[in-house]
Amino acid sequence: MNNQSTAIIENRDIAQTGRLYYLDWLRVMAILAVFFFHCAKIFDYHTTDVFNAVRSPVLSAFREFNFLWLMPLFFAVSGAAVFFSLKPMRAWPFVKARITRLLIPLVIVGTFLINPLYIYAIRLFKGQAGGGFFKWYPKFFDGMWGFGGNFAPLGQGTHLWYLEYLFIFSLILLPFFLRSKKRIAGGLKKVSNRFEKRWALFLLFLPISAVGAGFELIGLGGIRITGGWDPISYLLFFGYGYMIFSNGRILEIVDRHGPMFLVGAVILTALHVDTHFGFNLIIPSITRHDISAGGALRPLDHSSSVALQAFRGFVGWCWIIGLLGTGSRLLNFNNKILSHANEAVLPFYILHHSVILLVGAYAVKWGRGVGTKFFMIAAVSMAVIMAVYELMVKRVNILRLLFGMKWKK
């Protein structure tokens, strides 16, 4: 991520010429959370692709916890990165960079390597693939995934939907971003005046809540298979991330009140996870799983589902303000670990889920307990991913380009 800012941000005495390292730290920590999130998915109550015979309420709760903040944070940080990398009136260099970093990995590596491994792992688990990956590979092009076939181009049906969304969102909001860069002393100043108080900034959760509740109201809640949120909410988080870092007054509010919002987010998330699974508190039409019955689904009426989505928008926005504000206080430093990890984030993301599924397809057959299997899947998958990255992707320039990295001189 290139988050170097050379613009003088309003209401600040100095130019923001230094790198905001806490954005890099948040992104690195988020990618680690995604890794363990997908390892836990194999033991989650909702999983239908590659899964363990015995499901885990603890790992299911861990995934529900991550649903509330993980992908919203990715999109907010990505929006911030756009502000720092986009130059005024320079549309084509920005689009070219998006193509290089997002579209090429998505189209080439995603479609012809990562997605085949992903689908193969699922077919292997279900006993529909034999003779090894290379023997099965031609079958990847038989029919469309989701319609009885195997072919999953771009981000269809796999974790690479994030790259696809990010590329599309960048193009959709590019005219707004360019105008904002051109008129940073005018238009954005007027916007900042509307968010001088923390409660005004806080109310930005309303569009997110309204969108989430709206999708549920009209029966389109199923689109949340991509990280637990709908595409419009992701677009809002992406735009909000840009707005926060394009305006000094808004950023100061986030810095000042972030810890308070983080505490609120943690409390509300604990309440949500507890009632969702009925660990201590069971609320009719709100509690979704009966832990005493092995996580069996409980009835959930439509009005409660709509209200729940509005609540999630509220909590998700508290997480964003809380993480950005607290991160700016605690994580704005650099070291060798960050420098190494920051370069590896995108290749790691591209590789991780397919490797986890492949390892998991074998691991669920082991005669071990849930905890042992989870840690074995995590350890083996991490070792494989880092070996592929360190020994191949990082060292071979053509692979660096295909995985969205810069050519190494």
N, C-alpha and C positions, 0 to 999 in steps of 0.2 A: 504494500500500500504506500503510495506517495502522498504523505500528508504534510508537506512543507507549505507553509503559508508565508507569503511576502506582502500581504495586504495589511494596512493599518486598520484594525478592527475598532469600531466605534466604542467610545467610552473607556478606552484603554490608553495608557500613556506611551506605550512602546509598540513598535511593529512586532507582529507575531512571526519572527523569522526562524524560530526553533521548531523542531519536530515535536509533535504532541505524542510522546511515547506511550502515554496511557491508552491511546486508541489502539496502538499495536498490541499492548498487553491484553487489552480486553478481547481483541480478535484472536490472539493466541489461546487465551483461556477458553474462549467460546468454542474454538475448534477442538480442544481437548474434551470439552463438555459434549460436543456432538459425537465424538468418538465413543465415549462411554454410554451416551444416549443410545447409539445404534447397537452397541454390545448388549445393553439392557433390553432392547427391543425383542430379542430372541426369547426372553422370559416374560414379556408383557402379556396381559390378558387379551389385548386386541390383535396380536400378531397372527397372521394367517399364511405367511410365506415360508420362512424358516423359523421353527419354534421348538422349544423344549416341551416334553410331555408334561412336566410339572411347571406351572407358572409361579411367579414370585410377586407377592403383594408389595414387597419393599422396592423391587426394581420397577414395578408398574408405577408406584408412587414417585420414584425418581424420575421416570419419563414424564409423568404428569406435571411435576415441578418444572422440568426443563421446557415443556411446551409453552409456559407462560412468558418466558423471557428470551429464550435462546435465539430463535430466528428473527424476532423483532430487533434484538441487539445487532445481529449481523447486518440487517438492512439499514439500521440507523447509522452504524459505523461506516457502511458502504456509502451512504449519502454524504457523510462528513468527508470521506476520501475524495468524492467528486468535487466538493468545494475547493479543496486544496490542490487538486490536480488540473482543474479546468481553467484555461486562460480566457480572458475576455475576447469575444469575437473570433475564437479559434475552434470552430465546430469540428472540422475534419481531423485535426490531430487527436482530438478527444475520441471521436468515433473510431479512428484507426487503432488507438490504444485499446479500446473496448473489444474490437475485433481480435486483436492479437492476444489479449489476456483472457477473454471470455469465450468468444465465438469459436476460435480455432480449437482450443481444448474440448469444447462441447461437441463440435461437429466431428472432428477427426478421432481424438482419443476416446471421447465419450461414446460415440456411436459404434466404433469398430474394435474397442478393447475393453473399456470399463463396463459398459452396458452388457456386452456378451458374457463377461464374467459374472455379473450380477444375475442375469437370467439363468445362466448355467447352474449357479449355486442353488437357485430355487428348484430347477428341474432335477438336479442331483438329489436334493433332499426329498423330493416327491417320487423318486425312483423312475424318473422319466428321461434320464440321461445316463449313458454308460459308455465305457471305452475311453474315457478321458476327455478333457476340454477340447483338444485339437480335432478329435474325431467328431465331436458334437458341433463344433463351430459352424459348419455350413448350415446346420439346422436353425441357427440364429436368424437367418433371413427368410424362414418359413412363416408367413403370416404376420399379423400385427399383434404386439403384446397388448393384452387387455381384450382381445377378440379371439382368443384361442391359439394365437401364434406366439412367436418369440421375438420378432424384430421390434426393438425399442430405440428409435433414433433420438438424438439430442437428449433431452432430459425426461422423456416419456417414461413414467413408471419407476424411475430411479432417483437417487439423491441428487443428480445433476440438474434437477429442475431449478435449483437456486441460481446456477450460472445463467440459465435461460431467462428466468425472471429478471435478473440483474441487468442483463443486456437489453431486454425490452424496456424496462423501466428507465434506463439511461437514455434511450432514444425518445421515449414519450416525454420525459421532463427536460430534455436538452434545451428546447426553446426558452423555457422558464429559467433554467440555470444560466443561460447566456445573457438574458435580459437582466438577471440579478447581478451578474458580474459587471455589466455595463453601468448599472444604476445603483451601485452599492451605497452611495451617499444619499440617494433619494428614496426609491421605493422601499428598500429594506429598512431604512430609518423609520418610515411610517409604520411598517410592520412591527418593529421593535417597540414602538411606543405603546402598542396594544398589549405587550407582554412584560411590562415593567414590574408587575407584581407577580409573585409566585403562583397565586391562584389563577391568574389569567393564563399563564403557561400551562398550568395543570389542566385547564378545561379543554386542551387539545385532545384529550382522550375521547371527547364526545363524538367526533367523526368516526373514530375507530370503533367505538361501542355501537354506534348507529349502523355502521356497515356490517359488523358481525351479527347483530341482532336482525338486521334486514335480510341477510342471506338465510338465516335460520327461519325467519318468518315465512319466506316464500318457498321453503323446502329445498334449499341448495346448500345445506350444511355439509353435504358430502364432499364438497370441493376442498375441505380442510385436510385432505390426505397429505398435502404438502406442508409438513411441519406444524400442523395444528391450527393454521390461520388461513384466511382467504386471500386471494391475490390483491384485492383493493386495500386491505389493511396493510399488507406488505408495502404497497406503493406509498401509503401514507407514512409509514415508519421511515421509508427511504427518503421521502421529501422532507420529513421533520428533521432527520439527521442533517441534511444539507442546511436547512434553515437555522438550526441551532448554532452551527459553526460559521455561518455567514454573518452572524450578527452578535456583536460583543455584549449587548445588554442581555439578550436571551442567554448567552453562554455564562454570563456572570450569575444569573439567577440559578441556572443549573448547577454551577460550581458551589454556590452558597447553600442551596437547600437540598442538594443531592442526598446527603446522609439521612435527612429526615424522610425523604421519599423512599429510600432504600429500606429503612426500618418498617415503614408502612407496607411496602411491597412484600417483605418477608412475612409479616404478620398475616396479611390477607392471603398470601399463598399457602401458608400453613393451614389456615382455616379452610381454604378451598380443597387442598389435598386431603385433609382429614375428613371432611364431609363427603368428598367425591367417593372415597373408599369406605367410609363408615368406620374408621379406626376407633374413634371415641364418640363421635356425634353422627347419628343417622337422621337425616331430614327427608321425609317423604317427597318424592318427585325431584329431589336434588341429589341424594346419594345414588351413585351409579352402579356400584359393585357391592355385593354382599360377601365380605371377607369370610364370614363363618361358613359360607357355602362355596368356597373355592373361587371367589371372585365372580360369581354368577351375576349377570346383568339384572338390575332392578328396573321397574317401569319408570319412565321419564316423560312427563306430559309436555306438550308443545310450548305452552306459555313459560314453563320453567326453563326449557332449552333456550328460548329467546332471551330471557332475563340473564341466564348464565353467560351467554355470549357478550351481552352488554357489560357484565361484571368483569369478564376476561379482558375486554378492552381497557377498562379502568385500571386493572392490576398491571397489565402489560406496559402501559404508559408510565406508571409509577416505577416499574423496573428500569425503564430506559433512562428516566431522569436520575434515578438513584444510582445506577451503575456508572453513568457518565460523570455525574457530580462527584461521587466517591472515588472513582478511578482517577480523576484529575488531581485529587489530594494525595492519594497513596501510591499511584503507579506511574507517575511522570518521571521516569528515569530509564536509563539505557544500560545494558550490559551485554556480554558476549552471548548469553543464553537467548536474549531477545533478538539480537541480530541474526543468529542462526535460525531460530524458530520462525521469525517473521518471513524469511525467504521461503521456508518450507510449507507455509500455511496452505497455499493453493494446491500444490501437488499432493499434499497430505489429504486435503479434502477430496480431491478427485479420486484418489486411490482407496480411501478408507472403507467405505461401506461395502464395496464388492469383496474386498479381502475379508472383512468381518463375516459376511454371509457365507463365503466359501469355507472359512475355518469353522463357522458355526454349524454348517451342514454336516460336518464330521463330528464336531464336539458334542452335539446333542445326543449322539448315540453312545457316548461314553457312560459307563456305569458309575457316575459320580453325582454328588449333590449339586444343587443350584449354585451355591456360592463358589464351589470349586470350578464348575464349568464356566461361570461368568469370568472369573479371574484368569482361567486358562485361555479362553477366547480372547480376552483383552491383551494378555501378555504375548500370545503367539501372533495375533494380528498386528500389534504394535511393532514387533520385531520384523515381520515380513514387510510392512509398509516402510519402515525406516531403512531396511536393507535395500529395497528397490529404489528408494529416493537417494540414499547416500552413494550407492555403488553404480547407479545407472542414470537416473533422471538428473541429478545434480551435476554429473561429470560430462554428460554428452550434450553438446549444444543443440542438436536437432531435437533431442528429447526435452531440453529446457524450453525451447520454443513451443513444442506441442503441449507442454504442461503449463503454459502461460508465464514462463519465467523469461528473464532477459538473457540475451546472448552473452556468454562469458568470454571476455577477451583474454 
